[in-house]
Amino acid sequence: MTSSWPTALAALTIAILPQGGVLAFQTAHQSFAASCSSSRCSSPVHRLLASGSDASTDKSDDDNVGPDILQPFVPALDPKYSVRGPVGEGKFIISRTGPPTAEEMSNEQMLKIVKIECNDLEVNTLVWKCLGYRFNEEEEKWEPTEVFPNWKERFPDPPDFIGMQRVYSREVDQPSLRSNQALVRSIPPGNKQSLKTQLKPIGWKGYNYKELTPNKTRRAQCANWIVFYREELFGYTVEELKERRRLRKEAEAAAEAKMREEGKEVDTWKPPVKEVF
């Protein structure tokens, strides 16, 4: 049975990266892509690699054809990319070390995320810090030092919420998709539209449906979660958050009881929320 092209790509990656890291993979990719320049080379993995490895956001010749699909990003295939990849080298304010800061979580930063003015690793890094992962510089690894208990139980290591490799086959992308969905489920209904509310005054009204890509969708979801964290979780201990939740539920129960006394119909269904704490 012929293996799928994502499997072939993974096999090529596994064979090369342990020997020479990203540089070796890029060199092999260039040679492989060059050998595929003829029309006779038509397998999916050949077409994938021959299409280029840069994190380009350039549109195709016909901007009206469909969404801007980002090309697979070779450096993210390196297992060490999350700890060695470029962070904070451009206009996006972020540092791997320490807890998140108010400056890192500002609306201006969120705008850069949705406008793709920072790289995928920088988005991931900010979410990791907000969740409580801390970077150990000496051992060059992320640790769940201050991660929220509920989240830590499921994700002891920081997951890739964006899909930095930008390969969207099921076998490659499933972990990123699931972790992003878990992040979204932790946001209460009242905070689901926080990003649009915060960014509309500075010029962002959301993506058009036709321009949506997995990368853009996940960036917006991460940015929305960061806004929720900034407004509702930042600066509180887990014990304080649990107490706030208890008081909120008591207030909701009291409001429902009053509505029943007044003969009003009460909608008891609530969308499921799996909070990080």
C-alpha positions in Angstrom: 0.0 0.0 0.0 1.3 3.4 -1.0 1.9 5.7 2.0 0.2 9.1 2.1 2.2 12.2 1.2 2.1 13.5 4.9 3.6 10.2 5.9 6.3 10.6 3.2 7.0 14.1 4.4 7.3 12.9 8.0 9.6 10.1 6.9 11.9 12.6 5.1 11.9 14.8 8.1 12.7 12.0 10.6 15.5 10.8 8.3 17.2 14.2 8.0 16.6 16.3 11.1 18.5 14.1 13.6 21.5 14.4 11.4 21.8 18.1 10.8 18.7 19.9 12.0 16.7 22.4 10.0 19.6 23.5 7.8 20.1 19.9 6.6 16.4 19.6 6.0 16.3 22.9 4.0 19.2 21.7 1.9 17.6 18.4 1.2 14.3 20.2 0.5 15.9 22.5 -2.1 17.5 19.5 -3.9 14.3 17.6 -3.8 12.3 20.5 -5.0 14.7 21.2 -7.8 14.3 17.6 -9.0 10.6 18.1 -9.2 10.5 21.1 -11.5 9.3 19.0 -14.5 5.6 18.4 -15.0 6.3 14.6 -14.7 6.8 15.0 -11.0 3.2 15.1 -9.7 3.0 13.2 -6.4 1.5 15.3 -3.5 4.7 15.3 -1.4 6.7 16.4 -4.5 4.2 19.2 -5.1 4.2 20.2 -1.5 8.0 20.6 -1.2 8.4 22.1 -4.6 5.9 24.8 -3.7 8.4 26.4 -1.3 9.1 26.3 2.4 8.9 30.0 3.4 6.2 31.3 5.8 4.8 33.4 3.0 1.6 35.3 3.3 1.6 36.4 -0.3 -1.6 35.8 -2.2 -1.9 33.9 -5.4 -2.0 35.6 -8.8 -5.8 35.7 -8.6 -6.8 37.1 -5.2 -10.4 36.2 -5.8 -9.8 32.5 -6.1 -10.0 31.8 -2.4 -8.4 32.2 1.0 -4.7 32.9 1.4 -3.3 29.4 2.3 0.1 29.6 3.9 2.8 27.2 2.7 4.3 24.5 4.9 6.9 26.0 7.2 10.1 23.9 7.2 11.8 25.3 10.4 8.9 24.3 12.6 9.6 20.7 11.7 12.7 20.9 14.0 11.8 19.5 17.5 13.8 22.3 19.0 12.0 25.1 17.1 9.8 25.9 20.1 12.8 26.7 22.2 15.2 28.1 19.6 13.0 29.7 17.0 12.9 33.5 16.6 10.9 35.3 19.3 10.7 39.0 20.0 13.1 40.0 17.2 10.6 42.1 15.3 7.9 44.6 16.4 5.9 42.0 18.4 6.7 42.4 22.1 7.4 39.0 23.6 10.0 37.3 25.7 10.3 33.6 26.4 11.3 34.2 30.0 9.1 35.1 32.9 5.3 35.5 33.2 3.2 37.4 30.7 3.2 41.2 31.0 0.4 43.8 30.4 2.4 45.1 27.5 2.6 41.7 25.8 -1.2 41.3 26.1 -2.2 44.8 24.8 -4.8 45.3 22.2 -2.1 46.5 19.8 -0.4 43.1 20.3 -3.6 41.3 19.6 -4.0 43.3 16.4 -0.6 42.2 15.2 -1.6 38.6 15.9 -4.7 38.7 13.7 -3.0 40.8 11.0 -0.2 38.2 10.9 2.5 40.8 11.9 4.2 38.2 14.1 5.2 34.6 13.6 3.3 31.6 14.8 5.8 30.8 17.5 5.4 34.2 19.1 1.6 33.6 19.3 2.2 30.2 20.9 4.8 31.6 23.3 2.4 34.2 24.6 -0.4 31.7 25.1 2.0 29.3 26.9 3.1 32.1 29.3 -0.5 33.0 30.0 -1.4 29.4 30.8 1.5 29.2 33.2 4.3 27.4 31.3 7.7 28.9 32.1 10.9 28.6 30.1 13.9 27.1 31.7 16.9 28.8 29.9 19.5 26.5 31.4 17.9 23.3 30.3 16.3 24.9 27.2 12.8 23.6 27.7 9.3 24.7 28.7 8.1 23.5 32.1 4.5 23.5 33.6 5.7 25.5 36.6 2.6 27.6 37.1 0.1 26.0 34.7 -3.6 26.0 35.7 -4.4 22.6 37.4 -7.2 21.5 35.0 -5.1 22.4 31.9 -1.9 20.8 33.3 -3.7 17.5 33.8 -4.4 17.3 30.1 -1.4 19.2 28.7 1.8 18.9 30.8 3.8 20.1 27.8 2.8 23.3 25.9 0.9 22.3 22.8 1.1 24.0 19.4 -2.2 25.9 19.2 -1.5 27.3 15.7 -0.1 24.4 13.7 3.3 25.9 13.1 4.2 23.4 10.5 1.2 24.5 8.4 0.6 20.9 7.2 -3.1 20.3 7.7 -3.4 16.6 7.1 -5.1 14.7 9.9 -2.1 12.8 11.0 0.1 15.9 11.3 -2.5 18.6 12.4 -4.8 16.7 14.8 -2.9 17.5 18.0 -2.9 21.3 17.2 -6.5 21.3 16.3 -7.5 19.5 19.5 -5.5 21.7 21.8 -6.9 24.8 20.1 -10.4 23.5 20.5 -9.7 22.9 24.2 -8.5 26.5 24.6 -11.7 27.8 23.0 -13.9 25.6 25.2 -12.4 27.2 28.3 -13.8 30.6 27.4 -17.3 31.4 28.9 -20.1 32.4 26.5 -19.9 36.1 27.7 -16.3 36.4 26.5 -16.6 34.6 23.2 -16.7 37.9 21.3 -14.2 39.8 23.4 -11.6 40.1 20.6 -13.9 41.9 18.2 -15.1 44.2 21.0 -11.6 45.2 22.0 -10.1 45.5 18.4 -13.0 47.3 16.6 -12.1 50.7 18.0 -8.6 50.3 16.6 -9.7 49.2 13.1 -10.3 45.4 13.1 -13.8 44.1 12.6 -12.9 40.4 12.0 -12.0 38.3 9.0 -14.2 38.0 5.9 -15.5 34.5 5.5 -13.8 34.1 2.1 -10.3 34.9 3.5 -10.4 32.4 6.4 -7.6 29.9 6.7 -6.8 27.5 9.6 -3.9 29.8 10.5 -6.0 32.9 10.7 -8.8 31.2 12.5 -6.5 29.8 15.2 -4.7 33.1 15.6 -8.0 34.9 16.2 -9.0 32.1 18.7 -5.7 32.4 20.5 -6.0 36.2 20.6 -9.5 36.0 21.9 -8.4 33.6 24.7 -5.5 36.0 25.6 -8.0 38.9 25.9 -10.3 36.7 28.1 -7.2 35.8 30.2 -6.2 39.4 30.5 -9.6 40.6 31.6 -10.8 37.7 33.8 -7.8 35.6 35.0 -4.6 37.7 35.0 -3.4 38.6 38.5 -5.6 36.2 40.4 -4.6 33.0 42.2 -6.4 29.8 41.5 -8.1 30.0 44.9 -9.4 33.5 44.1 -10.6 32.4 40.7 -12.5 29.5 42.3 -14.1 31.8 44.9 -15.2 34.2 42.1 -16.7 31.3 40.2 -18.6 30.2 43.4 -20.0 33.7 43.9 -21.0 34.0 40.2 -22.9 30.7 40.3 -24.7 31.8 43.5 -25.7 35.1 41.8 -27.0 33.2 38.7 -29.0 30.8 40.9 -30.5 33.7 42.8 -31.5 35.4 39.6 -33.1 32.2 38.2 -35.0 31.7 41.5 -36.4 35.3 41.3 -37.5 34.7 37.7 -39.4 31.6 38.7 -41.1 33.4 41.5 -42.2 36.0 39.0 -43.6 33.3 36.8 -41.0 33.9 34.1 -39.6 31.1 32.0 -36.0 30.1 32.9 -33.6 28.7 30.3 -31.5 26.2 32.3 -29.4 25.1 29.3 -25.9 26.5 29.4 -23.1 25.9 26.8 -20.4 23.6 28.2 -17.3 25.4 29.5 -14.2 23.5 30.6 -12.3 26.1 32.5 -8.5 25.9 32.7 -8.4 26.2 36.5 
